């Protein structure tokens, strides 16, 4: 299915099921948000790859952002002052930008293909690190969070869902933006999960070597 979406390039990569908080103040994006709220529609988030000299731009190397991104819906909004929106967004599914152009105000509009949702895969018994480390992480975050709404993850946490866990780690690991984008482009959740598990276990091995 192909549709037209406003696109928001950001220096991050969001994955399906991911939560993102945004403060919107530029007029083009304020207008975008108002239109989305009025029409009960979403927008696309794509990784701004201007620092990566064409890497992972897919079939559109002239565009300053990645070809594959996500469609997000606005789940919560708060107008803290005129012209300033605080949003909480949820990524629904992957999109592929087939073409894009800028309006006079600078807002990108893309003709995008909605990609099929990735299948949920059960967490394999031999892949342990993503679940164990995520439990430790969220326990620490829960102790610090004032409210559930301030959590960086949607609840309930799907700790036995390999696809969900792989996506959350892909978002939060400290790896270069183009590497995160490569993980998003992968069509196999199991491959993504396996790579994440290797990164986490390698980090553990690196720490152990200093002890």
N, C-alpha and C positions, 0 to 999 in steps of 0.2 A: 504494500500500500504506500502511495506517495502523497505527501501533503506539504503545505507551506508553513514554515515555522520561523518566528523570530529567533535569532541565534545570539547567544551570550558567550563570547570567547573569554576564558579565564585561565590563569596559570595553575590549573589543577586538572585532574582527571577523576570524574565521578563515574561510578558503576551502578548498574541496576540495583535497587534496594538501598542505595546510599542516601544519606540525609545531608543537606547543606543549608547553612544559615547565611543570609546575604543582607547587607545594608545597601539599599538602592537610593541614589541621590542624583545621578546624571539624568537629565531630562529625557533623553531617548529611552532609557531603561525604566524611568518612572512611567512614561507613556505606555511602554510595553507591558508593565505590570498591571496598569489600570485596564488595558485592553484584555489581558488574560483573565483578570478578575471579573470583568464585565461579561466576557464570553465563556467563562468557565473552561478556559483552555490552558495549555501549557506552553513552554518554550524549550529551546534546545540549548544545552551547555556543551561547548566544544573546547578542547584544549588549545590555548594560544601557543603556537609553536614558532613564533617569530624569532626565537633565540636558537633554533635548531636547523637553520639553513635548509629547509625543505624536507627534513626527515619526517616520515610517517604522515605526509600530507596526502597519501594515496594518489588518486588519479587527478588531483587538482593542486599541483605544486605552486600555483600562483596565489592560492588563498593563504592567508596568514594563520589559519587554524586547521586542526585535524579534520579529516574526512569523516571519521566515526566519533560520535558523541552519544549523549543520552537525552531523551525527552524527560522533562521534569514537570511535576505539578506543584502548585503552591498549596501547602497544607495549613499554613498559618501566616497571618500578616498583622502587623501592628504599625500604625502611623504615629511615629513619635513626635513629629513636627511637620508642618506643611512641606511637601516635596521630599520627604524622607520615609521610605518604607523599610521596615525590618521584616524579612521573610524567612520562613522555614520551608524548604522544598524537599520533595522526595523524587528520586530518579525511578522512572517506570520501566523504560526499555531502551535498547540501543537504537541509534539512528545512523543512517549513512547520508551524508550531504552529496547530492548529485549535481547541484549548481547553487550559486549564491550571488547576491548583489547587495550593494549598500544603498539605503535611502539617503536623502539629502541630509538628514540629521545624524547620519553615521551608523544607524542601526542596520545590522545584517539581516537579510531575509533569505532563507534557504529553501530550495526544493529538496525535501528529504524523503528517504525511504525508511519506513518503520521496519526494523529488523525483528525477526521472530524471537520471542522470549527464550532465553536459555533454560534448558531443563534443570530442575533441581536434582542434584546427585547426593546420595547418602555419603556421609563421611567415611572413607575407607578405614578399616581397622589399623592399617599400617601407617596411616598419616595422623600423627598425634599432636605435633607442635602447634598447628593453627588453633585448635580448640583449647588446649591447655593454656597457651599464652594469652589467648583472647579472654578467657575467664579471669586470669590474673589482672589483665588490663582493665576490664570493665568493673571488677571489684574495687580497684583503686579509684576509677572515675565515679562510681556510685557513691563512694565515701565523700568525694569532693563536690558532687553536683547538688545544687539547691533544689532542683525540680527535675522531673522526668523530661520535661520539654528542653532542658539544657543539655541533655545527653547527645553526643555526636552520632548515636546509632538509633535506628528505629527499634522499638520493642514490640513483641518479645524477641530476644536474640535467638537466632536459629542455629544453635551450636552444633547440631547434627546434620546440618545442610551444608554439604561441601561447596556448593556454588555460592551460597551466601557468605560463608567464611572466607573463601578465596577473594570475593569482591571487597569485603571490608578490609582485609589485609592489603589488597592492592591499592586501596585509597590511602591508608595510613602509614605504610612503610616509607622510610626515608630513602627513596631511590629516585633517580632523575626522571623528569617529566616524560621524556620520550620513552623510557622503559615502562612507565605506567601505561602510556598510550599503547605500547606493543601488547601489554597484557589485556587491555580492553578489546583490541582488535581480534584476539584469539577467539575462535568459535567453539573451542572445547573447554568447558568449565573444569574438567579433570586435569587437563594440561596446565591450566592456570593455577589450580590448587597444588599440583605437584611442584611447580616452579616456586610458589610461595613457601611450601614446606621446605624446599631445599634452601631458600634464603634464610628462613628462620633457624633451621638446624645448623647452617653454616655460621650464622651470627653466634649461636650458642657455642660452637666449636672454637670460634675466634676468641670469645670471652674466656673459655676454659684454658686456652693456651697461655693466658696471662696469670693464671692462678698457680 
